[in-house]
Amino acid sequence: MAPLAAALPLHTAGPYVAAAYIAVFVIVLAYVAIMAGKLARSERTLSDLVERIKRRDAGGDE
């Protein structure tokens, strides 16, 4: 039975494998950067809410 796809010789496939690893690395790096931005925004929102609660409890926002 013949293989479905012929394998590339190692000297020909090397650049494609390297490109695939680089592409996956860039995608993971972008995902981590986006998640870090969302986390920072959530932390700012949370600290703002904590400050509002503290001011309300102190009687500042009546």
PQR file of N, CA, C, O and H, with PARSE charges and radii, in Angstrom:
ATOM      1  N   MET A   1       0.849  -1.161   0.000 -0.4000 1.5000
ATOM      2  CA  MET A   1       0.000   0.000   0.000 -0.0000 2.0000
ATOM      3  C   MET A   1       0.905   1.238   0.000  0.5500 1.7000
ATOM      4  O   MET A   1       1.861   1.306   0.772 -0.5500 1.4000
ATOM      5  N   ALA A   2       0.611   2.195  -0.846 -0.4000 1.5000
ATOM      6  CA  ALA A   2       1.428   3.403  -0.983 -0.0000 2.0000
ATOM      7  C   ALA A   2       1.062   4.407   0.110  0.5500 1.7000
ATOM      8  O   ALA A   2      -0.100   4.508   0.503 -0.5500 1.4000
ATOM      9  H   ALA A   2      -0.166   2.139  -1.474  0.4000 1.0000
ATOM     10  N   PRO A   3       2.055   5.145   0.596 -0.5600 1.5000
ATOM     11  CA  PRO A   3       1.756   6.165   1.614  0.2800 2.0000
ATOM     12  C   PRO A   3       0.893   7.283   1.021  0.5500 1.7000
ATOM     13  O   PRO A   3       0.954   7.566  -0.175 -0.5500 1.4000
ATOM     14  N   LEU A   4       0.100   7.902   1.874 -0.4000 1.5000
ATOM     15  CA  LEU A   4      -0.789   8.963   1.395 -0.0000 2.0000
ATOM     16  C   LEU A   4      -0.006  10.198   0.954  0.5500 1.7000
ATOM     17  O   LEU A   4      -0.357  10.826  -0.045 -0.5500 1.4000
ATOM     18  H   LEU A   4       0.051   7.672   2.846  0.4000 1.0000
ATOM     19  N   ALA A   5       1.034  10.546   1.675 -0.4000 1.5000
ATOM     20  CA  ALA A   5       1.861  11.694   1.305 -0.0000 2.0000
ATOM     21  C   ALA A   5       3.318  11.276   1.385  0.5500 1.7000
ATOM     22  O   ALA A   5       3.753  10.657   2.356 -0.5500 1.4000
ATOM     23  H   ALA A   5       1.320  10.035   2.486  0.4000 1.0000
ATOM     24  N   ALA A   6       4.051  11.619   0.366 -0.4000 1.5000
ATOM     25  CA  ALA A   6       5.468  11.280   0.361 -0.0000 2.0000
ATOM     26  C   ALA A   6       6.200  12.209   1.317  0.5500 1.7000
ATOM     27  O   ALA A   6       5.960  13.417   1.324 -0.5500 1.4000
ATOM     28  H   ALA A   6       3.698  12.121  -0.423  0.4000 1.0000
ATOM     29  N   ALA A   7       7.083  11.654   2.114 -0.4000 1.5000
ATOM     30  CA  ALA A   7       7.849  12.455   3.061 -0.0000 2.0000
ATOM     31  C   ALA A   7       8.928  13.214   2.310  0.5500 1.7000
ATOM     32  O   ALA A   7       9.519  12.710   1.355 -0.5500 1.4000
ATOM     33  H   ALA A   7       7.278  10.673   2.108  0.4000 1.0000
ATOM     34  N   LEU A   8       9.174  14.451   2.770 -0.4000 1.5000
ATOM     35  CA  LEU A   8      10.237  15.246   2.176 -0.0000 2.0000
ATOM     36  C   LEU A   8      11.583  14.770   2.707  0.5500 1.7000
ATOM     37  O   LEU A   8      11.674  14.337   3.856 -0.5500 1.4000
ATOM     38  H   LEU A   8       8.693  14.860   3.546  0.4000 1.0000
ATOM     39  N   PRO A   9      12.604  14.842   1.906 -0.5600 1.5000
ATOM     40  CA  PRO A   9      13.946  14.526   2.424  0.2800 2.0000
ATOM     41  C   PRO A   9      14.304  15.497   3.548  0.5500 1.7000
ATOM     42  O   PRO A   9      13.821  16.629   3.577 -0.5500 1.4000
ATOM     43  N   LEU A  10      15.149  15.046   4.466 -0.4000 1.5000
ATOM     44  CA  LEU A  10      15.464  15.845   5.646 -0.0000 2.0000
ATOM     45  C   LEU A  10      16.069  17.191   5.283  0.5500 1.7000
ATOM     46  O   LEU A  10      15.742  18.191   5.922 -0.5500 1.4000
ATOM     47  H   LEU A  10      15.540  14.126   4.442  0.4000 1.0000
ATOM     48  N   HIS A  11      16.930  17.256   4.292 -0.4000 1.5000
ATOM     49  CA  HIS A  11      17.552  18.522   3.931 -0.0000 2.0000
ATOM     50  C   HIS A  11      16.542  19.485   3.302  0.5500 1.7000
ATOM     51  O   HIS A  11      16.788  20.691   3.283 -0.5500 1.4000
ATOM     52  H   HIS A  11      17.196  16.444   3.772  0.4000 1.0000
ATOM     53  N   THR A  12      15.431  18.994   2.795 -0.4000 1.5000
ATOM     54  CA  THR A  12      14.393  19.846   2.210 -0.0000 2.0000
ATOM     55  C   THR A  12      13.350  20.231   3.256  0.5500 1.7000
ATOM     56  O   THR A  12      12.804  21.333   3.206 -0.5500 1.4000
ATOM     57  H   THR A  12      15.231  18.014   2.811  0.4000 1.0000
ATOM     58  N   ALA A  13      13.075  19.354   4.179 -0.4000 1.5000
ATOM     59  CA  ALA A  13      12.016  19.590   5.167 -0.0000 2.0000
ATOM     60  C   ALA A  13      12.465  20.502   6.301  0.5500 1.7000
ATOM     61  O   ALA A  13      11.615  21.089   6.971 -0.5500 1.4000
ATOM     62  H   ALA A  13      13.518  18.458   4.219  0.4000 1.0000
ATOM     63  N   GLY A  14      13.753  20.644   6.542 -0.4000 1.5000
ATOM     64  CA  GLY A  14      14.266  21.433   7.660 -0.0000 2.0000
ATOM     65  C   GLY A  14      13.712  22.846   7.745  0.5500 1.7000
ATOM     66  O   GLY A  14      13.244  23.245   8.812 -0.5500 1.4000
ATOM     67  H   GLY A  14      14.444  20.167   5.999  0.4000 1.0000
ATOM     68  N   PRO A  15      13.746  23.615   6.667 -0.5600 1.5000
ATOM     69  CA  PRO A  15      13.201  24.980   6.750  0.2800 2.0000
ATOM     70  C   PRO A  15      11.703  25.013   7.074  0.5500 1.7000
ATOM     71  O   PRO A  15      11.236  25.920   7.763 -0.5500 1.4000
ATOM     72  N   TYR A  16      10.966  24.038   6.584 -0.4000 1.5000
ATOM     73  CA  TYR A  16       9.529  23.995   6.876 -0.0000 2.0000
ATOM     74  C   TYR A  16       9.275  23.687   8.350  0.5500 1.7000
ATOM     75  O   TYR A  16       8.384  24.270   8.967 -0.5500 1.4000
ATOM     76  H   TYR A  16      11.345  23.302   6.025  0.4000 1.0000
ATOM     77  N   VAL A  17      10.045  22.788   8.897 -0.4000 1.5000
ATOM     78  CA  VAL A  17       9.909  22.444  10.314 -0.0000 2.0000
ATOM     79  C   VAL A  17      10.274  23.649  11.173  0.5500 1.7000
ATOM     80  O   VAL A  17       9.580  23.955  12.142 -0.5500 1.4000
ATOM     81  H   VAL A  17      10.768  22.314   8.395  0.4000 1.0000
ATOM     82  N   ALA A  18      11.352  24.328  10.823 -0.4000 1.5000
ATOM     83  CA  ALA A  18      11.754  25.528  11.558 -0.0000 2.0000
ATOM     84  C   ALA A  18      10.675  26.605  11.469  0.5500 1.7000
ATOM     85  O   ALA A  18      10.360  27.252  12.468 -0.5500 1.4000
ATOM     86  H   ALA A  18      11.916  24.080  10.035  0.4000 1.0000
ATOM     87  N   ALA A  19      10.117  26.795  10.300 -0.4000 1.5000
ATOM     88  CA  ALA A  19       9.049  27.790  10.122 -0.0000 2.0000
ATOM     89  C   ALA A  19       7.820  27.429  10.951  0.5500 1.7000
ATOM     90  O   ALA A  19       7.171  28.309  11.517 -0.5500 1.4000
ATOM     91  H   ALA A  19      10.372  26.269   9.488  0.4000 1.0000
ATOM     92  N   ALA A  20       7.506  26.156  11.023 -0.4000 1.5000
ATOM     93  CA  ALA A  20       6.355  25.732  11.818 -0.0000 2.0000
ATOM     94  C   ALA A  20       6.592  26.001  13.304  0.5500 1.7000
ATOM     95  O   ALA A  20       5.697  26.479  14.000 -0.5500 1.4000
ATOM     96  H   ALA A  20       8.033  25.442  10.563  0.4000 1.0000
ATOM     97  N   TYR A  21       7.799  25.695  13.788 -0.4000 1.5000
ATOM     98  CA  TYR A  21       8.111  25.967  15.194 -0.0000 2.0000
ATOM     99  C   TYR A  21       8.067  27.468  15.486  0.5500 1.7000
ATOM    100  O   TYR A  21       7.549  27.885  16.522 -0.5500 1.4000
ATOM    101  H   TYR A  21       8.526  25.307  13.223  0.4000 1.0000
ATOM    102  N   ILE A  22       8.603  28.269  14.587 -0.4000 1.5000
ATOM    103  CA  ILE A  22       8.577  29.727  14.776 -0.0000 2.0000
ATOM    104  C   ILE A  22       7.145  30.239  14.784  0.5500 1.7000
ATOM    105  O   ILE A  22       6.793  31.080  15.611 -0.5500 1.4000
ATOM    106  H   ILE A  22       9.024  27.931  13.745  0.4000 1.0000
ATOM    107  N   ALA A  23       6.322  29.745  13.878 -0.4000 1.5000
ATOM    108  CA  ALA A  23       4.924  30.187  13.814 -0.0000 2.0000
ATOM    109  C   ALA A  23       4.184  29.836  15.105  0.5500 1.7000
ATOM    110  O   ALA A  23       3.441  30.662  15.635 -0.5500 1.4000
ATOM    111  H   ALA A  23       6.608  29.061  13.206  0.4000 1.0000
ATOM    112  N   VAL A  24       4.378  28.640  15.607 -0.4000 1.5000
ATOM    113  CA  VAL A  24       3.721  28.243  16.851 -0.0000 2.0000
ATOM    114  C   VAL A  24       4.224  29.092  18.009  0.5500 1.7000
ATOM    115  O   VAL A  24       3.435  29.505  18.859 -0.5500 1.4000
ATOM    116  H   VAL A  24       4.982  27.969  15.177  0.4000 1.0000
ATOM    117  N   PHE A  25       5.526  29.359  18.055 -0.4000 1.5000
ATOM    118  CA  PHE A  25       6.082  30.193  19.114 -0.0000 2.0000
ATOM    119  C   PHE A  25       5.488  31.599  19.073  0.5500 1.7000
ATOM    120  O   PHE A  25       5.144  32.151  20.118 -0.5500 1.4000
ATOM    121  H   PHE A  25       6.167  29.024  17.364  0.4000 1.0000
ATOM    122  N   VAL A  26       5.365  32.180  17.890 -0.4000 1.5000
ATOM    123  CA  VAL A  26       4.798  33.529  17.756 -0.0000 2.0000
ATOM    124  C   VAL A  26       3.334  33.538  18.189  0.5500 1.7000
ATOM    125  O   VAL A  26       2.894  34.479  18.850 -0.5500 1.4000
ATOM    126  H   VAL A  26       5.644  31.731  17.041  0.4000 1.0000
ATOM    127  N   ILE A  27       2.585  32.518  17.832 -0.4000 1.5000
ATOM    128  CA  ILE A  27       1.180  32.444  18.220 -0.0000 2.0000
ATOM    129  C   ILE A  27       1.047  32.334  19.737  0.5500 1.7000
ATOM    130  O   ILE A  27       0.216  33.017  20.337 -0.5500 1.4000
ATOM    131  H   ILE A  27       2.943  31.754  17.295  0.4000 1.0000
ATOM    132  N   VAL A  28       1.857  31.484  20.359 -0.4000 1.5000
ATOM    133  CA  VAL A  28       1.807  31.342  21.817 -0.0000 2.0000
ATOM    134  C   VAL A  28       2.235  32.639  22.494  0.5500 1.7000
ATOM    135  O   VAL A  28       1.640  33.037  23.495 -0.5500 1.4000
ATOM    136  H   VAL A  28       2.532  30.930  19.872  0.4000 1.0000
ATOM    137  N   LEU A  29       3.254  33.297  21.964 -0.4000 1.5000
ATOM    138  CA  LEU A  29       3.709  34.569  22.515 -0.0000 2.0000
ATOM    139  C   LEU A  29       2.613  35.634  22.429  0.5500 1.7000
ATOM    140  O   LEU A  29       2.409  36.386  23.382 -0.5500 1.4000
ATOM    141  H   LEU A  29       3.737  32.974  21.150  0.4000 1.0000
ATOM    142  N   ALA A  30       1.914  35.704  21.312 -0.4000 1.5000
ATOM    143  CA  ALA A  30       0.814  36.659  21.161 -0.0000 2.0000
ATOM    144  C   ALA A  30      -0.306  36.346  22.150  0.5500 1.7000
ATOM    145  O   ALA A  30      -0.876  37.258  22.748 -0.5500 1.4000
ATOM    146  H   ALA A  30       2.079  35.093  20.537  0.4000 1.0000
ATOM    147  N   TYR A  31      -0.622  35.068  22.323 -0.4000 1.5000
ATOM    148  CA  TYR A  31      -1.668  34.673  23.274 -0.0000 2.0000
ATOM    149  C   TYR A  31      -1.298  35.090  24.694  0.5500 1.7000
ATOM    150  O   TYR A  31      -2.132  35.621  25.427 -0.5500 1.4000
ATOM    151  H   TYR A  31      -0.159  34.327  21.837  0.4000 1.0000
ATOM    152  N   VAL A  32      -0.051  34.850  25.078 -0.4000 1.5000
ATOM    153  CA  VAL A  32       0.394  35.224  26.427 -0.0000 2.0000
ATOM    154  C   VAL A  32       0.340  36.739  26.605  0.5500 1.7000
ATOM    155  O   VAL A  32      -0.055  37.221  27.666 -0.5500 1.4000
ATOM    156  H   VAL A  32       0.627  34.419  24.482  0.4000 1.0000
ATOM    157  N   ALA A  33       0.727  37.488  25.587 -0.4000 1.5000
ATOM    158  CA  ALA A  33       0.673  38.950  25.671 -0.0000 2.0000
ATOM    159  C   ALA A  33      -0.760  39.445  25.818  0.5500 1.7000
ATOM    160  O   ALA A  33      -1.022  40.360  26.599 -0.5500 1.4000
ATOM    161  H   ALA A  33       1.047  37.097  24.725  0.4000 1.0000
ATOM    162  N   ILE A  34      -1.674  38.861  25.086 -0.4000 1.5000
ATOM    163  CA  ILE A  34      -3.089  39.258  25.187 -0.0000 2.0000
ATOM    164  C   ILE A  34      -3.629  38.932  26.574  0.5500 1.7000
ATOM    165  O   ILE A  34      -4.326  39.749  27.176 -0.5500 1.4000
ATOM    166  H   ILE A  34      -1.461  38.118  24.451  0.4000 1.0000
ATOM    167  N   MET A  35      -3.314  37.746  27.086 -0.4000 1.5000
ATOM    168  CA  MET A  35      -3.781  37.362  28.418 -0.0000 2.0000
ATOM    169  C   MET A  35      -3.176  38.258  29.498  0.5500 1.7000
ATOM    170  O   MET A  35      -3.853  38.587  30.472 -0.5500 1.4000
ATOM    171  H   MET A  35      -2.747  37.082  26.597  0.4000 1.0000
ATOM    172  N   ALA A  36      -1.914  38.656  29.340 -0.4000 1.5000
ATOM    173  CA  ALA A  36      -1.282  39.553  30.307 -0.0000 2.0000
ATOM    174  C   ALA A  36      -1.969  40.910  30.307  0.5500 1.7000
ATOM    175  O   ALA A  36      -2.163  41.508  31.366 -0.5500 1.4000
ATOM    176  H   ALA A  36      -1.364  38.388  28.549  0.4000 1.0000
ATOM    177  N   GLY A  37      -2.335  41.399  29.137 -0.4000 1.5000
ATOM    178  CA  GLY A  37      -3.066  42.664  29.047 -0.0000 2.0000
ATOM    179  C   GLY A  37      -4.432  42.586  29.711  0.5500 1.7000
ATOM    180  O   GLY A  37      -4.840  43.507  30.418 -0.5500 1.4000
ATOM    181  H   GLY A  37      -2.178  40.913  28.277  0.4000 1.0000
ATOM    182  N   LYS A  38      -5.128  41.499  29.484 -0.4000 1.5000
ATOM    183  CA  LYS A  38      -6.443  41.327  30.115 -0.0000 2.0000
ATOM    184  C   LYS A  38      -6.315  41.207  31.629  0.5500 1.7000
ATOM    185  O   LYS A  38      -7.148  41.735  32.366 -0.5500 1.4000
ATOM    186  H   LYS A  38      -4.797  40.751  28.909  0.4000 1.0000
ATOM    187  N   LEU A  39      -5.279  40.517  32.095 -0.4000 1.5000
ATOM    188  CA  LEU A  39      -5.062  40.377  33.524 -0.0000 2.0000
ATOM    189  C   LEU A  39      -4.752  41.728  34.153  0.5500 1.7000
ATOM    190  O   LEU A  39      -5.257  42.038  35.232 -0.5500 1.4000
ATOM    191  H   LEU A  39      -4.602  40.089  31.496  0.4000 1.0000
ATOM    192  N   ALA A  40      -3.933  42.531  33.495 -0.4000 1.5000
ATOM    193  CA  ALA A  40      -3.598  43.855  34.021 -0.0000 2.0000
ATOM    194  C   ALA A  40      -4.842  44.738  34.091  0.5500 1.7000
ATOM    195  O   ALA A  40      -5.041  45.466  35.064 -0.5500 1.4000
ATOM    196  H   ALA A  40      -3.523  42.279  32.618  0.4000 1.0000
ATOM    197  N   ARG A  41      -5.673  44.669  33.058 -0.4000 1.5000
ATOM    198  CA  ARG A  41      -6.913  45.455  33.061 -0.0000 2.0000
ATOM    199  C   ARG A  41      -7.838  44.996  34.180  0.5500 1.7000
ATOM    200  O   ARG A  41      -8.460  45.828  34.840 -0.5500 1.4000
ATOM    201  H   ARG A  41      -5.511  44.078  32.268  0.4000 1.0000
ATOM    202  N   SER A  42      -7.942  43.697  34.405 -0.4000 1.5000
ATOM    203  CA  SER A  42      -8.791  43.183  35.479 -0.0000 2.0000
ATOM    204  C   SER A  42      -8.270  43.608  36.854  0.5500 1.7000
ATOM    205  O   SER A  42      -9.051  43.936  37.747 -0.5500 1.4000
ATOM    206  H   SER A  42      -7.437  43.021  33.869  0.4000 1.0000
ATOM    207  N   GLU A  43      -6.941  43.598  37.014 -0.4000 1.5000
ATOM    208  CA  GLU A  43      -6.364  44.026  38.287 -0.0000 2.0000
ATOM    209  C   GLU A  43      -6.635  45.505  38.540  0.5500 1.7000
ATOM    210  O   GLU A  43      -6.930  45.894  39.670 -0.5500 1.4000
ATOM    211  H   GLU A  43      -6.306  43.331  36.288  0.4000 1.0000
ATOM    212  N   ARG A  44      -6.540  46.338  37.497 -0.4000 1.5000
ATOM    213  CA  ARG A  44      -6.844  47.763  37.659 -0.0000 2.0000
ATOM    214  C   ARG A  44      -8.304  47.969  38.040  0.5500 1.7000
ATOM    215  O   ARG A  44      -8.613  48.780  38.913 -0.5500 1.4000
ATOM    216  H   ARG A  44      -6.301  46.023  36.579  0.4000 1.0000
ATOM    217  N   THR A  45      -9.201  47.239  37.390 -0.4000 1.5000
ATOM    218  CA  THR A  45     -10.623  47.349  37.700 -0.0000 2.0000
ATOM    219  C   THR A  45     -10.899  46.917  39.130  0.5500 1.7000
ATOM    220  O   THR A  45     -11.665  47.564  39.844 -0.5500 1.4000
ATOM    221  H   THR A  45      -8.950  46.580  36.680  0.4000 1.0000
ATOM    222  N   LEU A  46     -10.275  45.824  39.547 -0.4000 1.5000
ATOM    223  CA  LEU A  46     -10.477  45.323  40.897 -0.0000 2.0000
ATOM    224  C   LEU A  46      -9.960  46.320  41.929  0.5500 1.7000
ATOM    225  O   LEU A  46     -10.622  46.574  42.935 -0.5500 1.4000
ATOM    226  H   LEU A  46      -9.653  45.299  38.967  0.4000 1.0000
ATOM    227  N   SER A  47      -8.781  46.886  41.681 -0.4000 1.5000
ATOM    228  CA  SER A  47      -8.249  47.861  42.645 -0.0000 2.0000
ATOM    229  C   SER A  47      -9.116  49.113  42.684  0.5500 1.7000
ATOM    230  O   SER A  47      -9.265  49.721  43.744 -0.5500 1.4000
ATOM    231  H   SER A  47      -8.243  46.680  40.863  0.4000 1.0000
ATOM    232  N   ASP A  48      -9.687  49.507  41.558 -0.4000 1.5000
ATOM    233  CA  ASP A  48     -10.612  50.653  41.535 -0.0000 2.0000
ATOM    234  C   ASP A  48     -11.862  50.347  42.362  0.5500 1.7000
ATOM    235  O   ASP A  48     -12.334  51.197  43.117 -0.5500 1.4000
ATOM    236  H   ASP A  48      -9.567  49.013  40.697  0.4000 1.0000
ATOM    237  N   LEU A  49     -12.391  49.142  42.220 -0.4000 1.5000
ATOM    238  CA  LEU A  49     -13.570  48.770  42.998 -0.0000 2.0000
ATOM    239  C   LEU A  49     -13.271  48.726  44.494  0.5500 1.7000
ATOM    240  O   LEU A  49     -14.097  49.137  45.308 -0.5500 1.4000
ATOM    241  H   LEU A  49     -12.007  48.451  41.607  0.4000 1.0000
ATOM    242  N   VAL A  50     -12.094  48.231  44.852 -0.4000 1.5000
ATOM    243  CA  VAL A  50     -11.702  48.180  46.265 -0.0000 2.0000
ATOM    244  C   VAL A  50     -11.608  49.596  46.820  0.5500 1.7000
ATOM    245  O   VAL A  50     -12.065  49.853  47.934 -0.5500 1.4000
ATOM    246  H   VAL A  50     -11.422  47.897  44.190  0.4000 1.0000
ATOM    247  N   GLU A  51     -11.022  50.514  46.061 -0.4000 1.5000
ATOM    248  CA  GLU A  51     -10.922  51.905  46.519 -0.0000 2.0000
ATOM    249  C   GLU A  51     -12.300  52.538  46.674  0.5500 1.7000
ATOM    250  O   GLU A  51     -12.535  53.276  47.631 -0.5500 1.4000
ATOM    251  H   GLU A  51     -10.651  50.305  45.156  0.4000 1.0000
ATOM    252  N   ARG A  52     -13.206  52.263  45.753 -0.4000 1.5000
ATOM    253  CA  ARG A  52     -14.570  52.806  45.871 -0.0000 2.0000
ATOM    254  C   ARG A  52     -15.263  52.285  47.122  0.5500 1.7000
ATOM    255  O   ARG A  52     -15.951  53.032  47.818 -0.5500 1.4000
ATOM    256  H   ARG A  52     -13.015  51.664  44.976  0.4000 1.0000
ATOM    257  N   ILE A  53     -15.077  51.002  47.399 -0.4000 1.5000
ATOM    258  CA  ILE A  53     -15.695  50.414  48.598 -0.0000 2.0000
ATOM    259  C   ILE A  53     -15.112  51.038  49.858  0.5500 1.7000
ATOM    260  O   ILE A  53     -15.840  51.327  50.808 -0.5500 1.4000
ATOM    261  H   ILE A  53     -14.519  50.396  46.833  0.4000 1.0000
ATOM    262  N   LYS A  54     -13.792  51.246  49.867 -0.4000 1.5000
ATOM    263  CA  LYS A  54     -13.150  51.861  51.039 -0.0000 2.0000
ATOM    264  C   LYS A  54     -13.668  53.283  51.243  0.5500 1.7000
ATOM    265  O   LYS A  54     -13.940  53.686  52.374 -0.5500 1.4000
ATOM    266  H   LYS A  54     -13.200  51.012  49.096  0.4000 1.0000
ATOM    267  N   ARG A  55     -13.806  54.053  50.147 -0.4000 1.5000
ATOM    268  CA  ARG A  55     -14.314  55.422  50.284 -0.0000 2.0000
ATOM    269  C   ARG A  55     -15.768  55.426  50.739  0.5500 1.7000
ATOM    270  O   ARG A  55     -16.179  56.264  51.542 -0.5500 1.4000
ATOM    271  H   ARG A  55     -13.585  53.726  49.228  0.4000 1.0000
ATOM    272  N   ARG A  56     -16.547  54.468  50.207 -0.4000 1.5000
ATOM    273  CA  ARG A  56     -17.950  54.404  50.611 -0.0000 2.0000
ATOM    274  C   ARG A  56     -18.074  54.057  52.089  0.5500 1.7000
ATOM    275  O   ARG A  56     -18.886  54.647  52.801 -0.5500 1.4000
ATOM    276  H   ARG A  56     -16.213  53.787  49.555  0.4000 1.0000
ATOM    277  N   ASP A  57     -17.265  53.094  52.554 -0.4000 1.5000
ATOM    278  CA  ASP A  57     -17.315  52.712  53.953 -0.0000 2.0000
ATOM    279  C   ASP A  57     -16.819  53.827  54.865  0.5500 1.7000
ATOM    280  O   ASP A  57     -17.245  53.924  56.016 -0.5500 1.4000
ATOM    281  H   ASP A  57     -16.606  52.614  51.975  0.4000 1.0000
ATOM    282  N   ALA A  58     -15.922  54.667  54.356 -0.4000 1.5000
ATOM    283  CA  ALA A  58     -15.405  55.782  55.152 -0.0000 2.0000
ATOM    284  C   ALA A  58     -16.370  56.966  55.123  0.5500 1.7000
ATOM    285  O   ALA A  58     -16.186  57.926  55.871 -0.5500 1.4000
ATOM    286  H   ALA A  58     -15.576  54.588  53.421  0.4000 1.0000
ATOM    287  N   GLY A  59     -17.388  56.911  54.278 -0.4000 1.5000
ATOM    288  CA  GLY A  59     -18.369  57.980  54.220 -0.0000 2.0000
ATOM    289  C   GLY A  59     -18.052  59.046  53.206  0.5500 1.7000
ATOM    290  O   GLY A  59     -18.601  60.145  53.283 -0.5500 1.4000
ATOM    291  H   GLY A  59     -17.538  56.131  53.671  0.4000 1.0000
ATOM    292  N   GLY A  60     -17.182  58.760  52.256 -0.4000 1.5000
ATOM    293  CA  GLY A  60     -16.779  59.747  51.261 -0.0000 2.0000
ATOM    294  C   GLY A  60     -17.761  59.881  50.112  0.5500 1.7000
ATOM    295  O   GLY A  60     -17.895  60.978  49.570 -0.5500 1.4000
ATOM    296  H   GLY A  60     -16.735  57.868  52.193  0.4000 1.0000
ATOM    297  N   ASP A  61     -18.448  58.832  49.714 -0.4000 1.5000
ATOM    298  CA  ASP A  61     -19.383  58.865  48.575 -0.0000 2.0000
ATOM    299  C   ASP A  61     -20.826  58.748  49.061  0.5500 1.7000
ATOM    300  O   ASP A  61     -21.446  57.692  48.935 -0.5500 1.4000
ATOM    301  H   ASP A  61     -18.340  57.941  50.154  0.4000 1.0000
ATOM    302  N   GLU A  62     -21.349  59.820  49.608 -0.4000 1.5000
ATOM    303  CA  GLU A  62     -22.740  59.764  50.074 -0.0000 2.0000
ATOM    304  C   GLU A  62     -23.614  60.663  49.257  0.5500 1.7000
ATOM    305  O   GLU A  62     -24.817  60.745  49.504 -0.5500 1.4000
ATOM    306  H   GLU A  62     -20.846  60.678  49.711  0.4000 1.0000
TER
END
